[in-house]
Amino acid sequence: MTKAKVLLQSISDVKEFVSAVSLCDYDVDLISGRYAVDAKSIMGIFSLDLTNPIELVAHTESAEDLFSQISKFIV
């Protein structure tokens, strides 16, 4: 399991983020407080509080490829 904090500030950020995450063959979750949603779900992401950074959890040993694709969202 690999973790990072991400910040999605606009609708276009969410679309670009979901496009990158959807290419992963492993599960990726976003956790905000006590809520966890599938990071490949646009509707799930919009149900979270996007004003603060969100914890990303990639269920894999190495998420280097994903992190390089979403580097502009990592804080």
Protein Blocks (a to p, Z undefined) as FASTA:
>chain_A
ZZdddddfbfklmmmmmmmmmmpcbdcdddehjbccdfkbmklmmmpcfkbccdddddbf
blklmmmmmmmmpZZ
